[in-house]
Amino acid sequence: MPSNTTSSMFFYIYVLESIKDGKRYIGYTNNLKKRIEEHKKGMSFSTKFRLPFELAYFEGCKNIEDAKRRENYLKTTQGRRFLGLRLQEHKRHKTAFGSGS
C-alpha cells in the first residue's frame, strides 16, 4: 500500500568558485547552507587550500540518486561546458542590471 507521506528532503548540487585561483569545486549535499559554511571554515580537504570561495551555482534534486547523477554530469566535459555557459549568462545578467551579487 502506498504511503500518503512524501519525503521533504532535497539534495543540492553546488558549484563553488575559488576567488583565489578561479577553479571550481562541484559537490552535493542535503544541507546546502551547512555545507557552504563547512567549506568557508576550511573543513573540506578538497577546498581548504583554495579559500575564499563564492557559491557560483546550485540546483535542487528530489533524491540522492538524482544529485549524484547530476554531479557526475557536471564533472564531464559536456557538463563543464553547460556550467560555463550558465555562469557566463549569470555574469551578463548581473552586469546588465547593475547588481553586485
N, C-alpha and C positions, 0 to 999 in steps of 0.2 A: 504494500500500500504506500503510495507516495506521501511524502511529508508535506504539510502545509507551511512549514517554515522555510525560509530561504537564508542562505548564508550572507551576512553583510560584510564579510571580509574581502577586501580588494587587494590586489597586488599592483605594484607600480614598477615600471621600468623607468630608470632615470639616467640622465647623462650629466656628468659634471665636467666642466671645462676648467683646466688649471689656468689661473691668471699668471702664474709664474712662467709656464712654458707652452701654453696653448693646447696641450694634449688633453684628450678626452678619456673619461672613465665611464663605462656602461655597466650598470648593475640593476638588480631588482630587490624589492623588499615589500613587506606588508605594512610597514610603518615609515612612510617617506620622511616625515618631519624628524623622527628619532634617528633615522639612518643618516640624514644630512648632517645632523648635529654630531654624530659619531665621526663622520669624515672631517668636519671642521675642527674637531678636537684632536685629530691625528690618531684616532683609534683604529684606523684601517691601514694595514701594512701596505696595501696596493696604492694608496694615495697619500700617505703622510709625508712623503718626501717632495710632493708637488703642490703643497699648500701655498696660497689660499685657492679655493675653488669657488666657482659660480654654478648654480643649478642652471643648465642650459636648456634642458628639455625633460619632459616626463609624460608618460602615458599610463592610463589605468587599465587593468585586466581583471576579468572575473575570477580567475583562479591561477594557481601557481604554475600549472602546465602551460597556460597561455603566456604567462610572464616569462617563463624560461625560453619558450619558443621565440617570442619577440626579442628577448635579449640576444639570443643566438643569431637571429636575423640581423639585428643592428650591428653585430660584430663582423658580418660578412662584407665583402667589397660592395655588393649592391646595397646593403643596409647602410653602410657608411656614406654612400652617395646620397641616399634618401635623406639621411640625417643632415648631411652638409647642405643640401638644398633647403630643408626645413629651417635650419639655423640661419642661413642667408636671408630667407624670406622674413624671418622674425626680426633680424637686424635691420632690414629695409623698412619694415613696418614701424619699428621704434624710431628710426631716423625721420620717416615721413611725418609722424605725429609728434615729434619732439619729446618723446618720453625718455626719461633717464633710467627706466628699469624694465 
